[in-house]
Amino acid sequence: MDKNKGVLQGMVVLDLTRVLAGPYCAMLFADMGADVIKIEPLGKGDDSRAFAPMVNGESAYYMNLNRNKRSITLNLKSAEGQALFKKMVAGADVVLENYRPGTMEKLGLGYDTLKEINPGLIYGCVSGFGHYGPYASRGGYDIIGQAMGGLMSTTGWPGGEPTRTGTAMGDVLAGLSVAVGVLAAYNHKLRTGQGQKVDVALVDSVVSSLEIINQIYLATGRIPERIGNRYESCYPYDSFKASDGSLIIACGNDKLWRILCGLMGREDLVEDARFATNPLRVQNHAELKPLVEEWLHELKVQDAVDRMLAAGVPASPIYDISQVAADEHIAKVREMFVEMEHPKAGRLRVTGNQIKFSENPVQIRVPSPLLGQHNEEIYCDALGLSREEYEDYVSRGII
């Protein structure tokens, strides 16, 4: 295997998804070397091509999520378009879609139909509530996933309103979940030749992510409430005010708490009955927080963080995105922001890939495609359409 082409070299993915959850999953596959063919509606393509911010008329939203892919246009509502899609399915490993459940079946392109064409096909689908159950027919968006999955109920400050996370975390969690599921199914297919359907719901993905929140209720009957930046399981594990801003301290065990007490010059707190164990510190967090902030009151954020890190106590400043993008470790060494050259937008930075391989590094090899950029390449060279057939399909709005 060519190390420059990634660990998924040879895997062919037909990507029918749009906007975020599905394209994020397909982006991960493309970054890791899969041949991802993005199939878009004629005329406008993926809805996110029109999403701000725009750079020279091209969507930065779209360009970030669709790099390393090839784009074709196809009218799946036409019989000829469906026939072309089925021809592509015969040679594909994966189909990804995030339509409302039942849409592909109405087109005659559901999993039960496609697996007759290709028994080894992995069919990955992302929807609001999944492909079965009483809510399956409901439309689903990120904010609904966060709302009904329970995440909003625990995000925010005591007494405040339920709050959506600052990014579309429900969509991202669903995209990650379907990527894991598809890769597991792909591994099974390589061993057995058998494909299968991978059904992922935004709501399920959010529910799974709530970990301790779920277990508090299931084990004790208590409904966790909004607690700001504090954590339910350990303390001090929170944001604290220093002289010039706020910072994070994450004491996850008694040893770290003892070290912090030494730094604060408050060794007496180690023996204080209110704070002797982690559960007691959680219980008495309201009394403990002012004591920590009393020490921080005279310190600047970076000075306090440096002191704690030097002593082995996990701590950090609270970055805004400009600071994240300028951080030497995150942005440069870990390559979480990388440059690419787009034929219309020009040179721009996009978010890098978070998965690092020792032997086959993830790369952004090509920028996001223009709408239908690879039509001739795929329809003529790969599927074998003649020039006359291709031009006929174009003239009749099939491709």
C-alpha positions in Angstrom: 0.0 0.0 0.0 1.2 3.5 -0.9 1.7 5.2 2.5 0.8 8.6 0.9 -2.7 7.4 0.0 -3.9 6.5 3.5 -5.1 3.5 5.4 -8.4 3.3 3.6 -6.9 3.2 0.1 -9.1 1.0 -2.1 -12.3 1.6 -0.2 -15.0 3.2 -2.5 -17.6 5.4 -0.9 -20.7 6.8 -2.6 -21.6 9.8 -0.5 -25.2 11.0 -0.9 -25.1 13.0 2.3 -25.4 16.8 2.8 -24.7 19.5 5.3 -22.9 18.1 8.3 -23.3 14.7 10.0 -22.9 12.6 6.8 -20.3 14.8 5.1 -18.3 14.8 8.3 -18.2 11.0 8.3 -17.3 10.9 4.6 -14.6 13.5 5.2 -12.9 11.3 7.7 -13.0 8.4 5.2 -11.6 10.7 2.4 -8.9 12.1 4.6 -7.9 8.5 5.4 -7.5 7.6 1.7 -10.9 6.3 0.6 -12.2 7.2 -2.8 -15.3 9.2 -1.8 -17.6 10.1 -4.7 -19.9 12.9 -3.6 -23.2 12.6 -5.5 -25.1 15.9 -5.5 -28.3 17.2 -7.0 -28.1 19.1 -10.3 -28.0 22.9 -10.1 -27.4 23.7 -6.5 -25.6 20.6 -5.1 -25.3 20.1 -1.3 -27.3 22.8 0.6 -24.1 23.8 2.4 -22.5 25.1 -0.8 -24.6 28.2 0.0 -23.7 28.4 3.7 -21.6 31.4 5.0 -18.8 32.3 5.4 -18.1 32.7 1.7 -14.6 33.1 0.1 -14.7 34.3 -3.5 -18.2 32.9 -3.8 -17.3 29.5 -2.3 -18.6 28.3 1.0 -15.9 27.8 3.6 -18.4 25.5 5.5 -18.6 23.2 2.4 -14.9 23.4 1.6 -13.9 22.2 5.1 -16.2 19.2 5.1 -15.7 18.0 1.5 -12.0 18.1 0.8 -10.4 15.0 -0.7 -13.7 14.0 -2.4 -14.8 13.9 -6.0 -18.1 15.5 -7.0 -20.7 14.3 -9.6 -24.2 15.4 -10.2 -27.1 13.0 -10.6 -30.9 13.2 -10.8 -31.9 10.3 -8.6 -35.6 11.0 -9.3 -35.2 9.9 -12.9 -35.2 6.2 -13.9 -32.0 6.7 -15.9 -30.3 8.4 -12.9 -31.4 5.5 -10.6 -29.9 3.0 -13.1 -26.6 4.9 -13.2 -26.5 4.9 -9.4 -27.2 1.2 -9.3 -24.3 0.7 -11.7 -22.0 2.6 -9.3 -23.3 0.6 -6.3 -22.1 -2.6 -8.0 -18.5 -1.5 -7.7 -18.8 0.4 -4.3 -17.9 -0.7 -0.8 -20.1 1.9 1.1 -23.1 4.0 0.5 -23.8 6.9 2.9 -27.0 8.8 3.1 -28.7 11.1 5.6 -32.2 11.5 4.0 -35.3 11.2 6.1 -36.0 7.5 6.6 -38.0 6.0 3.7 -36.7 8.5 1.1 -34.3 6.0 -0.5 -37.0 3.3 -0.5 -39.4 5.6 -2.3 -36.7 6.0 -5.0 -36.3 2.3 -5.2 -32.8 2.6 -3.8 -33.2 1.4 -0.2 -30.8 -1.1 1.4 -32.9 -4.1 0.6 -32.7 -3.3 -3.1 -29.1 -2.3 -3.2 -27.8 -5.4 -1.4 -29.3 -7.5 -4.2 -27.0 -5.7 -6.5 -24.0 -5.9 -4.2 -24.3 -8.3 -1.2 -21.1 -6.9 0.3 -22.3 -3.3 0.4 -22.1 -1.3 3.6 -25.1 1.0 3.8 -24.5 3.8 6.4 -27.4 6.0 7.2 -27.7 9.0 9.6 -31.1 10.4 10.6 -32.7 12.3 13.5 -34.3 9.3 15.2 -33.1 6.2 13.3 -34.7 4.0 10.7 -37.1 2.2 13.0 -39.2 3.2 16.1 -42.2 5.5 16.7 -40.2 8.6 15.8 -38.5 7.3 12.7 -40.4 9.5 10.3 -39.7 12.7 12.2 -37.2 15.2 10.7 -34.1 15.6 12.7 -31.6 18.4 13.1 -28.7 18.9 15.5 -30.6 21.1 17.9 -33.4 18.5 18.1 -30.8 15.8 18.8 -29.3 17.9 21.6 -32.8 18.7 23.0 -34.3 15.2 23.0 -31.0 13.4 23.8 -30.7 15.3 27.1 -27.6 17.4 26.3 -29.3 20.8 26.4 -30.8 20.0 29.8 -27.4 19.8 31.5 -25.7 22.6 29.5 -25.6 26.1 31.0 -25.6 27.7 34.4 -27.8 27.0 37.4 -31.1 28.7 37.0 -30.5 29.4 33.3 -32.2 28.1 30.3 -31.3 24.7 28.6 -28.5 25.6 26.2 -27.3 24.2 22.9 -23.5 23.6 22.7 -21.7 26.2 20.7 -21.1 23.9 17.8 -23.4 21.2 16.2 -22.3 18.5 18.6 -25.2 16.2 17.9 -24.3 16.1 14.2 -20.6 15.6 14.9 -21.3 12.8 17.4 -23.6 11.1 14.8 -21.0 11.5 12.1 -18.4 9.9 14.3 -20.8 7.1 15.3 -21.6 6.2 11.7 -17.9 6.3 10.8 -17.1 3.8 13.6 -20.1 1.6 12.6 -19.2 1.6 8.9 -15.6 0.8 9.5 -16.6 -2.1 11.8 -18.9 -3.4 9.1 -16.2 -2.9 6.5 -13.8 -5.0 8.5 -16.5 -7.7 8.8 -17.1 -7.5 5.0 -13.4 -8.0 4.3 -13.4 -11.2 6.4 -16.8 -12.6 5.3 -17.9 -10.8 2.1 -21.1 -9.9 3.8 -22.3 -6.3 3.9 -24.9 -4.8 6.2 -26.9 -1.7 7.1 -25.5 0.7 9.7 -28.3 2.8 11.2 -27.3 5.8 13.4 -29.6 8.4 15.0 -28.6 11.9 16.1 -30.6 11.4 19.3 -29.0 8.0 20.1 -25.5 9.5 19.6 -26.2 12.3 22.0 -27.7 9.9 24.6 -24.6 7.7 24.4 -22.3 10.7 25.0 -24.0 11.7 28.3 -22.1 9.0 30.2 -22.2 10.1 33.9 -25.4 12.1 33.4 -27.3 8.9 32.4 -25.8 6.8 35.2 -26.6 9.4 38.0 -30.3 9.1 37.1 -30.3 5.4 36.4 -28.5 4.5 39.6 -30.0 7.1 42.0 -33.1 8.6 40.5 -31.7 12.1 40.7 -32.1 14.2 37.5 -28.8 16.1 36.9 -29.3 19.8 36.5 -27.2 22.6 34.9 -24.0 23.1 36.9 -22.0 25.4 34.6 -18.4 24.2 34.1 -18.3 22.0 37.1 -18.3 18.2 36.8 -20.5 15.8 38.7 -17.8 13.3 39.6 -14.7 15.2 40.9 -13.7 18.6 42.3 -11.9 21.0 41.9 -12.8 20.3 38.3 -14.2 23.7 37.1 -13.4 27.2 35.8 -12.0 29.6 38.3 -11.4 33.4 38.2 -7.8 34.8 38.2 -6.9 38.5 38.2 -7.2 38.8 34.4 -9.7 36.2 33.4 -10.8 32.6 34.0 -8.9 29.4 33.8 -9.5 25.6 34.2 -8.3 23.4 37.0 -8.8 19.7 36.7 -8.0 17.8 39.9 -9.2 14.3 39.1 -8.0 12.6 42.3 -6.8 13.1 45.9 -3.1 13.3 44.9 -3.7 16.2 42.6 -5.8 17.9 45.3 -2.9 17.6 47.8 -0.5 19.1 45.3 -2.8 22.0 44.6 -3.2 22.7 48.4 0.6 22.9 48.6 0.7 25.4 45.7 -1.9 27.5 47.4 -0.1 27.4 50.7 -3.2 25.8 52.2 -2.0 22.4 53.4 -4.6 22.7 56.1 -7.3 22.1 53.5 -6.0 18.5 53.0 -7.1 17.6 56.5 -10.3 19.7 56.4 -13.2 17.3 56.9 -15.3 19.1 54.2 -12.6 18.3 51.5 -10.9 15.2 52.7 -12.2 13.0 49.8 -13.3 13.6 46.3 -17.0 12.9 47.0 -16.8 15.4 49.9 -15.2 18.0 47.7 -18.0 17.5 45.1 -20.6 17.8 47.8 -19.0 21.0 49.2 -17.9 22.6 46.0 -19.6 25.9 46.8 -17.4 26.3 49.9 -14.3 25.2 48.1 -14.4 27.3 45.0 -13.9 30.7 46.8 -10.9 29.3 48.6 -9.2 28.4 45.3 -10.1 31.8 43.8 -8.7 33.6 46.9 -5.3 32.2 45.9 -5.8 33.0 42.2 -7.0 36.6 42.9 -3.4 38.0 42.7 -2.3 35.8 39.8 -2.6 36.2 36.1 -4.1 33.3 34.2 -0.9 32.2 32.4 1.2 32.6 35.6 -1.3 30.4 37.6 -1.5 27.8 34.8 2.3 27.7 34.5 2.7 27.1 38.3 0.1 24.3 38.3 1.5 22.6 35.2 5.0 22.7 36.7 3.7 21.0 39.8 1.8 18.4 37.8 -1.7 19.7 38.3 -3.7 19.7 35.0 -4.8 23.3 34.2 -5.3 25.4 31.2 -6.3 28.8 29.9 -9.8 29.0 28.2 -9.1 29.7 24.6 -11.2 31.5 22.0 -10.8 30.1 18.5 -8.2 32.7 17.5 -6.0 31.4 20.3 -6.6 27.8 19.3 -5.6 28.6 15.7 -2.4 30.3 16.9 -1.3 27.7 19.4 2.0 26.1 18.4 1.1 22.6 19.7 -2.5 22.4 18.5 -2.4 24.3 15.2 1.1 23.6 14.0 2.7 20.5 15.6 -0.5 18.6 15.7 -1.6 20.1 12.4 -5.2 20.9 13.4 -5.3 23.8 11.0 -3.8 23.2 7.5 -3.7 25.1 4.3 -5.2 24.0 1.0 -5.4 25.7 -2.5 -8.9 25.9 -4.0 -9.4 26.7 -7.6 -11.9 29.5 -6.9 -11.4 30.4 -3.2 -7.6 30.4 -3.4 -5.5 29.6 -0.5 -7.3 29.1 2.8 -6.9 27.3 6.1 -9.3 24.5 7.1 -9.6 22.2 10.1 -7.1 19.4 10.1 -7.9 15.7 10.9 -7.7 14.7 14.5 -6.6 11.1 13.8 -2.8 10.6 13.6 -1.3 7.4 12.0 2.3 6.5 12.4 2.7 4.8 9.0 0.0 6.4 6.8 -0.4 10.0 7.8 -3.7 11.7 7.0 -3.4 14.3 4.3 -5.5 16.9 2.5 -4.5 15.8 -1.0 -7.1 17.8 -3.0 -9.5 20.7 -2.1 -13.2 20.3 -2.1 -14.6 19.7 -5.6 -16.6 22.2 -7.7 -20.1 21.0 -8.3 -20.0 18.1 -10.9 -16.2 18.6 -11.3 -15.7 14.9 -11.9 -18.7 14.0 -14.0 -16.8 13.1 -17.2 -14.1 11.3 -15.2 -16.5 9.0 -13.4 -19.4 8.6 -15.9 -17.1 8.1 -19.0 -13.9 6.7 -17.7 -15.2 4.7 -14.8 -18.7 3.7 -15.8 -18.0 3.5 -19.5 -20.5 5.9 -21.0 -19.7 7.0 -24.5 -19.4 10.7 -25.3 -22.8 10.6 -27.0 -24.5 9.0 -24.1 -22.9 11.4 -21.7 -23.9 14.5 -23.6 -27.5 13.1 -24.0 -27.7 12.6 -20.2 -26.5 16.1 -19.6 -28.9 17.6 -22.1 -31.9 15.9 -20.4 -30.9 16.8 -16.9 -30.0 13.3 -15.8 -26.4 14.2 -14.8 
